[in-house]
Amino acid sequence: MAALFLPGLLVLLFTRVTFNRVIGLILTVALIATSVYKGYTHTKPLIIIDAFSLTAGFWLASKMGRKKATENTN
């Protein structure tokens, strides 16, 4: 269950901290790659769920960025 929500939330958190959604995605992928290397994520379906959550988090981060940009122009 955590694999479904945590990577996406981490992308959003790192995006808010670094003010760059690509850097947020890279940091989150690095964390997940480390967990795979250490053996905490060991099944293919779990890796696929992580990838889906990363994609959703990146999409939400880009959507939040556009919303923020339009608020600043008004």
Secondary structure, DSSP 8 states (H G I E B T S, - for coil): -HHHHHHHHHHHHHHHHHS-HHHHHHHHHHHHHHHHHHTS---HHHHHHHHHHHHHHHHHHHHHHHHHHHHHH-
